[in-house]
Amino acid sequence: MALQTKMKEYRAKFDMNQGDLAKLVGVRRETIGHLEKGKYNPSLKLAFDIAKVFNTTVDEMFEYTNE
């Protein structure tokens, strides 16, 4: 199973770059890049923090797929 994320789409909607999001959730920009590329799975707290920034749910932001 692979974790898919809509972070890049949401960042575009909110006119936000990886660095902006990283600053808001307290991680490095590289962490956001790794999350978007599927190289890293977020902690539960980080997943909730990211969803909160975009006023959405963790279920909407992240999804497991059969890849």
Secondary structure as the mmCIF struct_conf table of DSSP 4:
data_model
#
loop_
_struct_conf.conf_type_id
_struct_conf.id
_struct_conf.beg_label_comp_id
_struct_conf.beg_label_asym_id
_struct_conf.beg_label_seq_id
_struct_conf.end_label_comp_id
_struct_conf.end_label_asym_id
_struct_conf.end_label_seq_id
STRN STRN1 ALA A 2 THR A 5
HELX_RH_AL_P HELX_RH_AL_P1 MET A 7 LYS A 13
TURN_TY1_P TURN_TY1_P1 PHE A 14 ASP A 15
HELX_RH_AL_P HELX_RH_AL_P2 GLN A 18 VAL A 25
TURN_TY1_P TURN_TY1_P2 GLY A 26 GLY A 26
BEND BEND1 VAL A 27 VAL A 27
HELX_RH_AL_P HELX_RH_AL_P3 ARG A 29 LYS A 37
TURN_TY1_P TURN_TY1_P3 GLY A 38 GLY A 38
BEND BEND2 LYS A 39 LYS A 39
HELX_LH_PP_P HELX_LH_PP_P1 ASN A 41 SER A 43
HELX_RH_AL_P HELX_RH_AL_P4 LEU A 44 VAL A 53
TURN_TY1_P TURN_TY1_P4 PHE A 54 ASN A 55
BEND BEND3 THR A 56 THR A 56
HELX_RH_AL_P HELX_RH_AL_P5 VAL A 58 MET A 61
STRN STRN2 PHE A 62 THR A 65
#
